[in-house]
Amino acid sequence: MNDLVGLLGLRPMWAGADQTRIADILADVLAQMLLPEFVYVRLFDRHEGPDTEAFRLVAGDGATLKHAIRGSADAWFRHETRLGSHSLTCSIDGRGLSVIALDLGTRGEFGFVFVGSGRPEFPTSAERLLVSVAASQALIAVQQHWLLQEQKDVATRLDGLVAQRSEELETASEALRRSESIMAHAESASLTGSFRWHPVTDTLEWSAQAHRLFGFEADRLITSDDFFDRVDPDDHGQLREAGAKASLDPIDLDLTFTVMPPGQEPRVLRLVAHPGTHVTEQGAYIGTMQDITERVRAESASRVAEARMRELRDELSHANRLATLGQFSAAISHDVRQPLSSVSANAMAGLNWLNASAPNLDSARRALERIVTGVKRAADILDRVKSFSRRNSPCISVDLNDLVSDTVALVDADARRRRILLSTDLAGDLPALQADRVQIQQVLMNLIVNALDAFDESSLDARKVNVPTWLDAEEIGVEVRDTGPGLSAMAIPRLFEAFNTTKAAGLGMGLSICRDIVADHHGRIWTDANEPSGAVFGFSFPTTERVE
């Protein structure tokens, strides 16, 4: 991050640097300002010697990426029609990246810059401006380096060229000053200020934009007391703690805090700083502070909207379930009422035949027979309802590990959205089950979703759900282990009862259905406490008999 100081015009960073140092500075500045996938800088040697290269890679195999980036850059540079700055798309190590390619010099005689990112909006106009400004200052530094070398070479031969070279150096310095002015405007446009902090002396050097973010005059010398006077007191603790750690050991800083400039609305700033690596910056931290107030507000509004949409979706789903249950209940009531009415009528008739002064046993017997028929009809209706509620898929050979992997894959995106780590722990050499795969997956899905839902009302930091499989001498099974708030001792005995639920929007049918499915497959289902926190739900099947 020390290179950012040079970019802002603190001349010791650029002045006197050789080409290797200039290439490193330019690569570091672009990497810090743009956060791209890669930065590649190549500077040509003035005596046609080996080129100077600088790479900054975000991740991946360094050798492979460098080879791919170098090849794409060479192909672009050899193209005869290129001039100045270009935006293009390149395939780098199998990925399509947006690239800014920029000549250093009128026709690239000093080298070039190659910057790539996977962000779809890259490069924005501001990013192109930042690359242009940084490259311009690097070009000036290279020119200065070449000029100084030339001056040293010819000084002993021709004193008369000193005046000419001095004039050229002044021209380059004027160009550097103009570039510094452009960079200051770029800082203002991006609401980003830069600074340098010396922990030992506790001194601060701020850019003009950093002063503006805090509401200070541009020429004011800022002290730590001035800094904390403008920071929200609630954020003092984290800032002082980070400062104390940074004073003891070199660390990277990434902090978000609120400032309250006089007469202005509070602003949320993000501070990013890194310890200086160059010999001239040992012991100092170089960083930026960016105003992210609008982004924080947008993210907060998005979270509120998402929560409301989720709430509305849950309410609609609950209403639909209740409506479906109501319709289903009405249909059952209608179908069962007819045979029950017949039973009631025949029972009354039978009583009348028996209570007559001369009981008619034959008629009473026929009434009782009709009662038996009516009861059988009602039982048949209930049996059809029960069979209808179950999906009778054929029993097939089921690999329990594959079933677990497929089910976890279905809900993994939802788990990551809720910031829950969903993992598996699959036992080896499991025997195949002969079972209804759809029903077994229905049970596992229900248990995993219940485990994820358990974190909705929890503020615990450890948010994990693990799904292991296991095998012993008699059973093969699977468990769902969560680190949520767990279950109360009073709730456990009734968990698998129909219409018993711990959810505000639940019907209490899920675990009851799971119990019936597992029982139909001759298995068992249970729940227990997880250690040190959370709950365990599991089910298993015997290995000594066919699971159907």
C-alpha positions, 0 to 999 in steps of 0.5 A, a space after each residue: 500500500 506504500 505505493 499509493 503514497 507515490 501515486 498521490 505525489 509524495 515524490 520519494 516513492 517514485 523519484 530515483 526508483 529503478 525500473 524494477 521498483 517502478 514496475 512493483 509500485 505500479 503493480 501494487 497501486 493498481 492491485 490495491 485500488 482496483 482489486 482485480 484478478 491480476 495485474 501485469 506490468 512490463 517495462 522495456 530495457 533502454 539498452 534492449 536488455 531483458 524486460 522488467 516484469 511485475 505480477 500481482 495475482 489474487 489466487 491460483 497456480 502462479 506459474 500457470 497464470 503468469 504463462 497464460 497472462 504473458 501469452 495474452 499480453 504478447 498477443 495484444 501487444 503484437 497487434 498492429 492496430 492497437 493504440 493507447 488504452 483498450 478494453 478487451 476480453 481474454 481467456 486466462 487459464 480457462 476463465 473469461 476476464 475483462 482486461 484493460 490494456 495500456 501502452 506506456 509511451 506513444 506506441 508502447 516504447 516504454 512497456 505496457 500495463 495489462 489488468 484483468 478482472 472477472 467483475 462484469 462491470 469492469 472496467 468502469 470509467 473511474 477504473 479506466 481513469 485510475 489505470 491511466 493516471 497511475 500508468 502516466 505517473 509510472 511512465 513519468 518515473 520511467 522517463 525520469 529514470 531513463 533521463 537520469 541514466 542518460 545524464 550520467 552517461 553523457 555528463 562526462 562527455 558533453 557538459 552542454 547537454 546538462 541544461 537540455 536534460 534539466 529542461 526535459 526533467 522539469 517538463 516531466 515534473 510538470 507532467 507529474 504535477 498535472 497527473 497528481 491533480 488528476 489523481 486528486 480529482 479521481 479521489 474526490 469522485 470515488 469518495 476515497 481518501 488516503 493516509 500514512 500513519 507512523 505508529 511509533 511517533 503516532 503521526 498522520 499524513 492525510 490527503 485532501 480528500 481524507 480531510 474532507 471525509 472528516 470535515 477538516 481543513 485541507 491544510 490542517 495537521 491531523 493528530 490522533 486526538 483530532 481523529 477520535 474527536 470525529 469518530 463515533 464513540 461506539 467505535 473507539 474501542 475497536 479502533 484503539 484495539 486495532 491500533 495497539 496491535 498494529 503498533 506491536 506487530 505488522 498486520 493488515 487493517 480492515 475496519 468499518 466505523 462511523 465519523 460525525 463531521 460537524 454540521 454533516 450527517 454521520 458517514 460510514 467509512 471503511 479503512 484498509 491499510 497495510 504495513 509499508 514494505 519498502 525500506 523508505 516506509 518501514 514502520 509506517 502504515 499506508 492505507 485508504 478510507 472510503 465513504 461507504 455510507 450509501 452502500 451500507 444503506 442499500 445493503 440494509 434496505 435489501 436485507 429488510 426487503 428480503 426478510 419481508 419477502 421471506 415472511 410473506 412467502 412463509 405466510 402464503 405457504 402456511 395459508 396454502 397448507 391450511 387451505 389444502 388441509 381444509 379442502 382435504 378434511 371437507 372431502 373426507 368429512 363428506 365421504 365418511 358422513 354418508 356411511 355414518 348416517 346410514 349406520 345411525 339410521 339403521 341403529 335407530 331402526 334396530 332399536 325400534 324393532 327390538 323395543 316393539 311389544 313383539 320384537 321383530 328379530 329378523 328386521 333387527 338382524 337386517 338392520 345390524 347387518 346394514 350397520 356392519 356394511 356401513 362401518 366397512 364402507 367408512 373404513 374403506 374410505 379411510 384406508 383409501 385416504 391413507 393410501 392416497 397420502 403416501 406416494 407408492 414408488 417402487 422399492 429399489 436399491 438405494 445407496 444411502 451415501 448418494 442419497 445424502 449427497 444429493 439431498 445436501 446439494 439441494 439445500 446447500 444454497 439455502 444453507 449458505 444464504 443463512 450463513 450455515 455450514 452444511 457438511 457430510 461425513 459419509 461412512 465407507 462400504 455401506 450396503 445398499 438398501 431396498 427402499 422407496 428412495 423418494 420417501 427416504 429422501 423426503 424424510 432426510 430433507 425434512 430433518 435437514 430443513 428443520 435443522 436449518 430453520 432452528 437457526 432462524 431465531 438463534 444468534 449463535 456464532 457457530 452455525 453448523 449442520 453435519 449429516 453423517 452416515 454409519 453402519 454397525 452389526 445390526 443397522 445402517 443409519 443417517 443423522 442430522 446434527 446441528 449446533 442450534 439452540 436445541 430442544 426443551 426436555 418437555 418438547 421431545 416426547 411429543 415431537 413425532 405426534 401429528 399436529 404438534 409443532 414448535 414453529 409459528 407457521 408449522 402444521 406439525 405434520 412433517 415429523 409425524 409423516 417421517 415417523 410413519 415412512 420410517 416405520 413402513 420401512 421397518 426402521 426407527 427414528 429418534 432425537 437426542 441432544 447434541 454436544 455441546 449444543 444443538 439437537 440430533 435427529 436420526 433414523 436407521 434400518 436393519 441390515 439383516 432384513 429387506 427394508 421395504 
